[in-house]
Amino acid sequence: MEIGGTSFGVLGSDYQVFLSFRGWDTRQGFTDTLYHCLTTAGIHVFKDDDDQPMDENIEKILDTINGSAICIPILSRGYASSKRCLRELTRMVELNKKVIPIFYDVTPADVKLPTGLYMNALRGHSREIKNGKGPEQGIDAQEGSASEVQRWEGSLREVGKFTGRELRDTSYNTFCESITKEILMKLKVKQKIVPDQLIGMDDQVNAVLQLLDIEAHDVRYVGIHGIGGTGKTTLAKVVFNKLTYHFDGCSFLSDIRESSRRDGIKNLQRQLVSDIHGKMRDVSDSDSGIREIKAMAQDKKILLVLDDVDQRDQIEKLAGKSNWFGTGSRIIVTTKDIRVLATERAALREGVLKQSNEVKTFEMELDFVPSLKVFSICKDKLEVTYNELDDRAKQMFLDIACFVVNKDKTNAMYMWEASNICPSIWLEDLISMSLVKIVDGNKLWMHDLVRDLGREIVRKENFVDPGGRSRLWILEEAFGTLEGEEGSEKVEAMYLSDDEQLEGKCFGYEAFECLKNLRFLEWYRFRFDGDMNRVLTKLRWLSWHNCPADFRATNLNLPNLVILDLSWSDISEAWDGWSQIKVGAKLKVLDLTGCKKLSRTPDFSEYSTLERLILANCVALTEIHSSIGKLKKLRHLNIKGCDSLRCLPKEVASLNALKEILLDGKKDAFTLPMLAKSTALLRNR
């Protein structure tokens, strides 16, 4: 047994990668090469020695799988002849671990058992059991039973379905370097972006780690408080990155103050459940969100960061009591106001904590300011930088600051392209001037100081009348502008956050008549009402979340619409909006995520320019309309979480532009048509 790799701040006995292999089959050469590549990259690897006797340490080895982030079984010709390897593989499957199989001199078909290679090995194990040779030394008598062989068979069939890597016509070094890069990307998915150089950080990190004490078995809350700009979020990110691999589930909820105001607390609850469970769940209100959090987290050791909390209610609805979480869980709260932690103290006294009845707190001092570039941009310097930007870059900067910070950039890029802005050029300018970053793969990130100063630029456009500004993102101001019919041609973008008390509020022609240049509208629960002809003609992006089932508007003509987002709505295939919303020949994105009443998709014949179709978490969806075959420009199809969907229509085979289909990794009995060679299946587990 070998252990390698010391980077990434791994503590204790948990590992990032567990290697399972048949020693005599692959040790000399391939396994050693892979192990060397992984450990050289700083990855913490557990490499079991299958040649050693199967003694009492086998249970410890199997337990190690539970503490590993990724499991790599090297499926060689002799793999199934080893009971030890089969037990390891079965433990990976039963624990629902992230498994990346390597097919070494075998094919996925061999592993799924249609061929005789692995099936013959299983038959041999069955014969040994019948002859009384099943249990090895140190293994319980119940092990090695006929039922266990059945579990091995089921695990092999399951792993054979996973997207893995086949070793073909390439050198060991090249193949292992490629695998290592893939592992590094997967391990860093949950890693938060922090500045490259941090001054004076070590003492603060160690102080918080000491308060957290991850070896203790209680559920512990730690608060980090201090005034704005002292590095609370950066400190929380560093600690989060160090501890991620010691927990069953992790979630970092960024900028809760802004996110809860913008999208409502239930969207944060939904993100938390998704981070822990791996699947998006429908959250209709905050109470159902609490129930989902408890159901997903109660038996798991969770690491949760609640960043920039400014209301007690936010903690109560995201991490209200310690008994929501499994033993050993840790909740970190960053806040400017220590008073928001007072409620948590009371909640913890009612919980199951034995060692402490209070939130442990750490205070950030002003003399600690990380050397991140944007921390040094004061108001005057930012305005100078902003004034030096091209007008198109300014538009993008203000859009990000007001609406799309911490959101995927894909839709924003579509909107900017449709507005005759070359976004790739000007986004690069914003990045090079340290105003914006791309993080977590594709999200637009902006430091909150830069964001707030960007919004101040918009407020300066008209301090008195919000309807005279280019962008409205505060609910009271945007709602007042629509209700009072006080908009103007200056308004280009509006955001109305989720408020259950305003559900069903209607706005008709008069509310939008003066908003002749509106290109972005995002709102929740509201309704268009009456004849909407000749308004919203310049709208590029409509996000209509929690859209009501009954559609009251007529003639909603949106000739320039590029993105239509109806996610988490109660609409079905019979929804009147499919016929009353008239889009032109520019629609690129249709997002129906979480439309739980949708059993069949609409006819796509009118959406011939569509490039992205998102049907994720449409749990009732059983049929995709055959007109999908007319979407000759479709590049991305997301059917992840469509639990009732059993096949794709045969017309998908004709979509030569389709680059990726995102679906669940464990979809049973799911039928795919013959796809174009350029189409990649991205299976998530």
C-alpha positions in Angstrom: 0.0 0.0 0.0 1.4 3.4 -1.0 0.3 6.9 -0.3 1.5 9.8 -2.4 1.0 13.5 -2.9 1.0 16.3 -0.3 -0.6 19.3 -2.1 -4.1 20.8 -1.9 -4.0 21.1 1.9 -5.2 17.5 2.5 -5.3 16.7 6.2 -6.0 13.4 8.1 -6.5 10.1 6.3 -8.7 11.1 3.4 -7.5 10.8 -0.2 -8.3 12.6 -3.4 -7.9 9.5 -5.6 -8.3 5.8 -4.9 -6.5 3.5 -7.4 -8.0 0.0 -7.7 -6.0 -2.5 -9.9 -4.9 -6.1 -10.3 -1.3 -6.0 -9.2 0.3 -8.6 -11.5 -1.8 -7.4 -14.4 -0.8 -3.7 -14.5 1.6 -2.8 -11.7 4.8 -3.0 -13.8 4.5 -0.1 -16.1 1.0 1.4 -16.4 -0.2 1.7 -12.8 3.2 2.9 -11.6 3.3 5.5 -14.4 -0.2 6.7 -13.5 0.6 6.8 -9.8 3.8 8.8 -10.5 1.9 11.3 -12.7 -0.8 11.9 -10.2 1.5 12.3 -7.2 3.9 14.5 -9.1 0.9 16.8 -9.8 0.3 17.0 -6.0 -2.7 14.7 -5.9 -3.1 12.7 -2.7 -3.4 9.1 -3.9 -4.2 5.8 -2.2 -2.7 2.8 -4.1 -3.6 -0.6 -2.7 -1.4 -3.5 -3.3 -3.6 -6.3 -4.5 -0.7 -8.8 -4.3 -0.8 -8.6 -0.5 -2.9 -11.2 1.4 -6.5 -10.3 2.1 -6.3 -9.9 5.8 -8.1 -7.8 8.4 -7.0 -4.5 6.7 -9.5 -5.0 3.9 -12.2 -3.2 5.8 -10.0 -0.3 6.4 -9.1 -0.2 2.7 -12.8 -0.3 1.8 -13.5 2.5 4.3 -10.8 4.5 2.5 -12.9 4.5 -0.6 -15.5 6.5 1.3 -13.0 9.2 2.1 -11.7 9.5 -1.5 -13.0 12.2 -3.9 -12.5 10.1 -7.0 -12.1 6.4 -7.6 -10.1 5.0 -10.6 -10.5 1.3 -11.2 -8.0 0.0 -13.8 -10.1 -2.6 -15.5 -7.6 -5.1 -16.9 -8.0 -8.6 -18.2 -7.4 -10.1 -14.8 -9.3 -7.5 -12.7 -12.4 -9.6 -12.2 -10.4 -12.6 -11.1 -9.6 -10.7 -7.9 -12.2 -10.8 -5.1 -10.4 -7.8 -3.5 -10.8 -5.7 -6.7 -14.4 -6.7 -7.0 -15.1 -5.7 -3.4 -13.5 -2.4 -4.0 -15.4 -1.8 -7.1 -18.7 -2.7 -5.5 -18.0 -0.3 -2.6 -17.4 2.5 -5.1 -20.8 1.9 -6.8 -22.8 1.4 -3.6 -21.4 4.6 -2.1 -22.2 6.4 -5.4 -18.6 7.7 -5.7 -17.2 9.6 -8.6 -15.8 6.7 -10.7 -13.6 7.1 -13.7 -12.8 3.6 -15.1 -9.8 3.0 -17.2 -10.3 0.1 -19.7 -6.8 -1.5 -19.9 -6.7 -4.2 -22.7 -10.5 -4.7 -22.2 -13.6 -3.0 -23.7 -16.7 -1.6 -21.9 -18.5 -4.6 -23.4 -16.2 -7.0 -21.5 -17.0 -5.2 -18.3 -20.8 -5.2 -18.9 -20.4 -9.0 -19.3 -21.8 -9.7 -22.8 -18.4 -11.3 -23.6 -17.0 -14.2 -21.7 -13.9 -12.5 -20.2 -15.3 -11.1 -16.9 -18.3 -13.5 -16.9 -15.9 -16.5 -16.7 -14.1 -15.0 -13.7 -17.4 -14.5 -11.9 -18.4 -18.1 -12.7 -15.1 -19.2 -11.2 -15.8 -17.3 -8.0 -19.3 -19.0 -7.8 -17.7 -22.4 -8.2 -15.2 -21.7 -5.4 -18.1 -20.7 -3.1 -20.0 -23.9 -3.9 -16.8 -25.8 -3.0 -16.5 -24.0 0.3 -13.6 -21.8 -0.7 -15.4 -18.4 -0.6 -14.3 -16.5 2.5 -10.7 -15.5 2.7 -8.8 -15.1 6.0 -10.1 -12.2 7.9 -13.4 -11.8 6.0 -16.7 -12.5 7.6 -18.3 -15.8 6.6 -21.2 -13.9 5.0 -18.6 -12.4 2.5 -17.8 -14.4 -0.6 -21.4 -15.7 -0.7 -23.5 -16.2 -3.8 -25.3 -13.0 -3.1 -22.0 -11.1 -3.0 -21.1 -12.5 -6.5 -24.4 -11.1 -7.7 -23.5 -7.7 -6.2 -20.1 -7.9 -8.1 -21.9 -8.7 -11.3 -24.3 -5.7 -10.8 -21.4 -3.4 -10.1 -19.5 -4.5 -13.2 -22.5 -3.9 -15.4 -23.0 -0.4 -13.8 -19.3 0.6 -14.2 -19.4 -0.6 -17.8 -21.9 2.2 -18.5 -19.8 5.0 -17.1 -17.8 7.3 -19.3 -14.2 6.1 -18.9 -11.0 6.1 -20.8 -9.7 3.3 -23.1 -6.0 2.9 -23.5 -5.5 2.8 -27.2 -2.5 3.4 -29.5 -0.8 5.8 -27.2 2.1 5.8 -24.8 1.6 5.3 -21.1 3.1 8.7 -20.4 0.8 10.5 -22.8 -2.3 8.7 -21.6 -1.5 9.2 -17.9 -0.7 12.9 -18.3 -4.1 13.3 -20.0 -5.8 11.4 -17.2 -4.0 13.6 -14.6 -5.2 16.8 -16.3 -8.8 15.5 -16.2 -8.5 14.6 -12.5 -7.1 18.0 -11.6 -10.0 19.7 -13.4 -12.5 17.5 -11.5 -10.8 18.0 -8.2 -10.8 21.8 -8.6 -14.5 22.1 -9.6 -15.4 23.1 -6.0 -12.2 25.0 -5.4 -12.8 28.7 -5.1 -10.7 31.3 -6.9 -8.4 33.2 -4.6 -5.6 35.7 -5.3 -2.2 34.2 -6.3 -0.4 36.2 -3.6 -1.8 36.7 -0.1 0.0 38.6 2.5 -0.5 37.9 6.2 -3.1 35.2 5.5 -1.5 32.1 7.2 -2.2 33.2 10.8 -5.9 34.0 10.0 -6.3 30.7 8.2 -4.8 28.7 11.1 -7.0 30.6 13.6 -10.2 29.7 11.7 -9.0 26.0 11.2 -8.5 25.8 15.0 -12.0 27.1 15.6 -13.4 24.6 13.1 -11.5 21.6 14.5 -12.6 19.1 11.9 -11.6 16.2 14.0 -14.4 17.0 16.5 -17.6 15.1 16.0 -20.1 17.9 16.9 -21.8 20.2 14.3 -20.0 23.5 14.5 -20.7 27.0 13.3 -17.9 29.6 12.9 -18.5 33.2 12.2 -16.0 35.5 10.4 -17.0 39.1 10.9 -15.5 42.5 10.1 -16.1 45.6 8.0 -16.2 45.5 4.2 -13.0 45.1 2.3 -11.0 43.3 5.1 -10.9 39.9 3.3 -13.6 37.9 5.0 -14.7 36.2 1.8 -11.1 35.5 0.7 -10.3 33.9 4.0 -13.4 31.7 3.8 -12.4 30.6 0.3 -8.9 29.6 1.4 -10.3 27.6 4.3 -13.0 26.0 2.1 -10.3 25.0 -0.4 -8.2 23.3 2.3 -11.1 21.3 3.8 -13.3 20.3 0.8 -12.0 16.8 0.6 -12.9 15.9 4.2 -16.6 16.2 3.8 -19.4 14.2 2.1 -20.8 17.3 0.6 -19.7 21.0 0.2 -21.4 24.2 -0.8 -20.1 27.8 -0.9 -23.0 30.2 -1.2 -21.4 33.4 -2.4 -22.7 37.0 -1.8 -25.9 36.0 0.0 -26.8 39.6 0.7 -27.0 40.3 -3.0 -28.2 36.9 -4.1 -31.1 36.7 -1.7 -32.2 40.2 -2.7 -31.9 39.5 -6.3 -33.2 35.9 -6.6 -34.8 35.2 -3.3 -33.8 32.8 -0.5 -35.4 29.7 -2.2 -32.9 29.9 -5.1 -30.0 29.8 -2.5 -31.8 26.8 -0.9 -32.0 25.2 -4.3 -28.3 25.7 -5.0 -27.4 24.3 -1.6 -29.5 21.2 -2.2 -28.0 20.8 -5.7 -24.4 21.2 -4.3 -25.0 18.5 -1.7 -27.2 16.1 -3.7 -25.8 16.6 -7.2 -29.3 17.1 -8.6 -31.4 20.2 -8.9 -34.6 19.9 -6.8 -37.7 22.0 -7.1 -38.2 24.4 -4.2 -41.6 26.1 -4.3 -41.1 28.2 -1.1 -38.7 28.6 1.7 -40.4 26.0 3.9 -40.1 23.3 1.3 -36.4 24.4 0.8 -35.8 23.8 4.5 -37.3 20.3 4.2 -35.2 19.5 1.2 -32.0 20.7 2.9 -32.7 18.5 6.0 -33.5 15.5 3.8 -30.3 15.9 1.8 -27.9 16.9 4.6 -29.1 15.1 7.8 -27.0 12.0 7.3 -24.0 13.7 5.6 -20.9 15.5 6.9 -21.3 18.9 5.3 -19.0 21.8 4.8 -21.1 24.9 4.1 -20.1 28.6 3.7 -22.7 31.3 3.9 -20.9 34.3 2.5 -21.8 37.9 3.2 -24.9 37.3 5.4 -26.8 40.5 6.4 -30.1 39.1 7.8 -30.7 36.6 10.5 -33.5 35.1 8.4 -30.9 34.0 5.8 -29.1 31.7 8.3 -32.4 30.4 9.7 -33.5 29.3 6.2 -30.2 27.9 5.0 -28.6 26.4 8.2 -31.2 27.1 10.9 -30.3 24.3 13.3 -27.3 22.0 13.8 -29.6 18.9 13.6 -30.2 19.6 10.0 -26.7 18.3 9.3 -24.8 15.1 9.9 -22.1 14.6 12.6 -18.9 16.5 12.0 -20.5 19.2 9.7 -19.1 22.7 9.7 -20.9 25.9 8.8 -18.9 29.1 8.2 -20.7 32.4 8.1 -19.1 35.7 6.9 -20.8 38.9 7.8 -20.2 42.6 8.4 -22.7 42.5 11.3 -22.0 40.2 14.2 -25.6 40.6 15.4 -26.9 38.3 12.7 -25.1 35.5 14.5 -27.1 36.0 17.7 -30.1 33.9 16.4 -27.7 31.1 15.5 -26.5 31.0 19.1 -30.1 30.5 20.3 -30.6 27.9 17.6 -27.5 26.0 18.6 -28.6 25.8 22.2 -31.7 24.0 21.0 -29.6 21.6 18.9 -27.5 18.6 19.5 -24.1 20.3 20.2 -22.4 18.9 23.2 -19.1 20.7 23.2 -20.2 24.2 22.5 -23.5 26.2 22.7 -22.2 29.2 20.8 -21.1 30.3 17.4 -17.4 30.5 17.5 -16.3 33.9 15.9 -13.2 35.3 14.3 -12.9 39.0 13.7 -11.1 40.4 10.6 -9.0 43.5 11.4 -8.4 46.4 9.0 -4.7 45.8 8.9 -5.3 42.6 7.0 -6.0 43.3 3.3 -5.1 40.7 0.7 -3.1 41.9 -2.3 -5.8 41.3 -4.8 -5.7 44.0 -7.5 -9.3 45.1 -7.2 -9.0 45.6 -3.4 -6.8 48.6 -4.2 -9.2 50.3 -6.7 -10.8 53.1 -4.8 -13.8 55.0 -6.2 -11.8 57.6 -8.0 -9.5 55.1 -9.6 -12.3 53.0 -10.8 -14.0 55.9 -12.4 -10.8 56.7 -14.3 -10.5 53.1 -15.4 -14.1 53.1 -16.4 -13.8 56.3 -18.4 -10.9 54.8 -20.4 -13.0 51.9 -21.6 -14.6 51.7 -25.0 -18.3 52.5 -25.0 -19.1 48.8 -25.7 -17.0 47.6 -22.9 -18.7 50.1 -20.6 -22.1 48.7 -21.5 -20.9 45.2 -20.7 -19.3 46.3 -17.5 -22.5 47.9 -16.2 -24.6 44.9 -17.3 -22.3 42.6 -15.3 -22.3 44.8 -12.3 -26.1 45.2 -12.2 -27.4 41.8 -13.5 -25.0 39.0 -14.3 -22.3 38.9 -11.7 -21.7 35.4 -10.5 -23.8 34.0 -13.4 -22.8 31.9 -16.4 -21.6 34.1 -19.2 -23.1 32.1 -22.0 -26.5 33.9 -22.2 -24.9 37.3 -21.6 -22.6 36.8 -24.6 -25.6 35.9 -26.7 -27.3 39.1 -25.6 -24.3 41.3 -26.3 -23.7 39.7 -29.7 -27.4 40.4 -30.6 -26.8 44.1 -29.6 -24.0 44.4 -32.1 -21.3 44.3 -29.5 -18.3 42.0 -30.1 -18.3 40.7 -26.5 -15.2 38.5 -26.7 -13.0 41.5 -27.5 -14.4 43.8 -24.9 -14.7 41.1 -22.2 -11.0 40.5 -22.7 -10.4 44.2 -22.0 -12.4 44.0 -18.8 -10.4 41.0 -17.7 -7.1 42.6 -18.5 -8.0 45.7 -16.5 -8.9 43.4 -13.5 -12.5 44.6 -13.5 -13.9 41.1 -14.2 -12.8 37.5 -13.9 -14.0 34.2 -15.3 -14.3 31.7 -12.5 -15.7 28.2 -11.9 -15.3 27.4 -15.6 -17.7 30.0 -17.1 -19.0 32.4 -14.5 -18.6 36.2 -14.6 -17.0 37.3 -11.3 -16.6 40.9 -10.0 -15.4 41.9 -6.6 -18.3 43.4 -4.6 -16.5 46.8 -4.3 -16.2 47.0 -8.0 -19.8 45.9 -8.4 -21.1 48.5 -6.0 -19.1 51.3 -7.6 -20.3 50.2 -11.0 -23.9 50.5 -9.8 -23.1 53.9 -8.4 -22.3 55.0 -11.9 -25.8 53.9 -13.0 -27.4 55.7 -10.1 -25.6 58.9 -11.1 -27.5 58.9 -14.4 -30.5 60.1 -12.4 -30.5 60.2 -8.7 -34.1 61.4 -8.4 -36.0 59.3 -11.0 -35.2 55.6 -11.4 -37.1 55.6 -14.6 -34.5 57.9 -16.1 -31.6 55.4 -15.5 -30.4 52.7 -18.0 -30.6 49.8 -15.5 -33.0 49.0 -12.7 -32.2 46.1 -10.3 -33.8 47.1 -7.0 -37.3 45.6 -6.7 -39.0 48.7 -5.3 -37.6 50.9 -8.0 -38.2 48.6 -10.9 -41.7 47.7 -9.7 -42.6 51.4 -9.1 -41.5 52.3 -12.6 -43.7 49.7 -14.1 -46.7 50.2 -11.8 -46.6 54.0 -12.2 -45.9 53.7 -16.0 -42.9 56.0 -15.4 -40.4 54.4 -17.6 -38.5 56.1 -20.4 -36.4 55.3 -23.5 -33.3 55.4 -21.3 -34.2 52.1 -19.5 -32.4 49.3 -21.2 -32.6 46.5 -18.6 -34.8 45.6 -15.6 -34.6 43.0 -12.9 -37.5 42.4 -10.4 -36.5 39.9 -7.7 -38.7 37.2 -6.3 -41.4 38.3 -3.9 -44.2 35.9 -3.1 -46.4 38.8 -2.0 -46.4 40.1 -5.5 -47.4 36.8 -7.1 -49.8 37.3 -10.0 -49.3 41.0 -10.3 -50.2 42.0 -13.9 -48.5 44.6 -16.2 -50.0 45.5 -19.6 -49.2 47.5 -22.7 -49.1 50.8 -20.8 -46.4 49.7 -18.4 -44.0 49.0 -21.2 -45.1 51.5 -23.8 -42.3 54.0 -22.9 -39.6 51.3 -22.5 -38.8 51.3 -26.2 -35.2 50.3 -25.7 -35.6 47.5 -23.1 -33.3 44.6 -24.1 -33.2 42.7 -20.8 -36.1 41.7 -18.5 -35.9 39.2 -15.7 -38.8 38.8 -13.2 -40.6 36.2 -11.1 -44.3 35.4 -10.8 -45.5 38.5 -12.6 -47.9 38.4 -15.6 -48.1 40.1 -19.0 -51.7 41.1 -19.4 -53.8 42.2 -22.4 -52.8 43.0 -25.9 -49.0 43.5 -25.9 -48.6 44.3 -29.6 -45.8 46.6 -30.6 -44.0 46.7 -27.2 -40.8 45.0 -26.1 -39.7 44.8 -29.8 -36.0 45.3 -28.8 -36.0 42.7 -26.0 -33.1 40.3 -26.4 -33.3 38.4 -23.1 -36.5 37.4 -21.2 -36.1 35.5 -18.0 -39.6 34.7 -16.7 -39.2 32.5 -13.6 -42.2 30.9 -11.9 -44.3 31.8 -14.9 -48.0 31.2 -14.1 -49.8 28.3 -15.8 -52.6 30.6 -17.2 -51.4 33.0 -19.9 -53.4 36.2 -20.2 -51.5 38.2 -22.8 -52.1 38.3 -26.5 -49.8 39.3 -29.4 -46.6 39.2 -27.3 -44.3 39.7 -30.3 -40.6 39.6 -29.5 -38.9 39.7 -32.9 -35.4 40.3 -31.5 -35.5 37.8 -28.7 -32.3 35.7 -28.3 -32.8 34.1 -24.9 -36.2 32.8 -23.5 -35.8 31.5 -20.0 -39.0 30.0 -18.4 -37.2 27.9 -15.8 -39.0 26.7 -12.7 -42.4 27.5 -14.1 -45.8 25.7 -13.8 -46.2 25.6 -17.6 -47.2 22.4 -19.5 -47.4 21.5 -23.2 -50.9 23.0 -23.2 -49.7 26.4 -22.0 -51.2 29.2 -24.2 -47.9 31.1 -24.1 -46.5 28.7 -26.7 -48.8 30.2 -29.3 -49.1 33.8 -28.0 -45.3 34.5 -27.6 -44.1 35.1 -31.1 -40.3 35.0 -31.4 -38.5 35.9 -34.5 -35.6 34.2 -36.4 -33.1 35.1 -33.7 -33.8 32.8 -30.7 -30.7 31.0 -29.6 -31.5 29.7 -26.1 -34.7 28.1 -24.7 -34.4 27.2 -21.0 -37.1 25.1 -19.5 -35.2 23.9 -16.4 -37.4 22.6 -13.6 -40.7 22.9 -15.4 -42.2 20.0 -13.4 -45.5 19.9 -15.2 -44.1 19.6 -18.7 -44.7 16.0 -20.0 -44.1 16.8 -23.7 -42.1 19.6 -25.2 -43.7 22.1 -27.5 -43.3 22.0 -31.3 -39.9 23.4 -32.1 -40.8 24.3 -35.7 -40.8 28.0 -35.0 -37.4 27.9 -33.3 -35.2 26.9 -36.2 -32.3 29.1 -35.1 -32.1 27.5 -31.6 -28.5 26.6 -30.4 -29.1 25.7 -26.8 -32.1 23.7 -25.5 -32.2 23.1 -21.7 -34.7 20.7 -20.3 -32.9 19.8 -17.1 -34.9 18.6 -14.2 -38.2 18.4 -16.1 -39.1 15.4 -14.0 -42.4 14.6 -15.8 -41.0 14.9 -19.3 -41.6 11.7 -21.3 -41.4 12.9 -24.9 -39.4 15.4 -26.9 -41.2 16.6 -30.0 -39.9 15.1 -33.2 -39.6 18.7 -34.6 -36.3 18.8 -32.7 -35.0 17.5 -36.0 -35.5 20.9 -37.5 -33.1 22.5 -35.1 -30.2 22.3 -37.5 -28.1 24.8 -35.5 -28.6 23.1 -32.1 -25.3 22.7 -30.4 -26.2 21.9 -26.8 -29.0 19.7 -25.3 -29.4 19.3 -21.6 -31.7 16.5 -20.4 -30.0 16.0 -17.0 -32.6 15.1 -14.3 -35.3 14.2 -16.7 -36.2 11.1 -14.7 -39.2 10.1 -16.8 -37.5 10.4 -20.2 -36.5 7.1 -21.7 -35.3 8.0 -25.2 -34.5 10.7 -27.6 -36.4 11.0 -30.9 -34.6 9.4 -33.9 -34.6 12.9 -35.5 -31.7 13.9 -33.2 -29.4 11.7 -35.3 -29.7 14.3 -38.1 -28.4 17.2 -36.0 -24.8 17.5 -37.3 -24.2 20.7 -35.4 -25.0 19.1 -32.0 -21.8 19.1 -30.0 -22.9 17.9 -26.6 -25.8 16.2 -24.8 -25.7 16.5 -21.0 -27.5 13.6 -19.3 -27.4 11.6 -16.1 -24.6 9.1 -15.8 -26.8 6.4 -14.3 -29.8 6.5 -16.7 -31.1 3.0 -17.0 -32.7 1.7 -20.1 -32.2 5.0 -21.9 -32.3 4.8 -25.7 -30.1 7.0 -27.8 -30.2 7.2 -31.6 -27.1 7.0 -33.7 -25.5 10.3 -33.1 -23.2 12.4 -35.3 -19.5 11.7 -34.6 -18.9 15.2 -33.3 -21.6 14.8 -30.6 -20.2 14.2 -27.1 -22.3 12.6 -24.3 -21.5 14.3 -21.0 -22.7 12.1 -18.2 -22.9 13.5 -14.7 -23.2 11.2 -11.7 
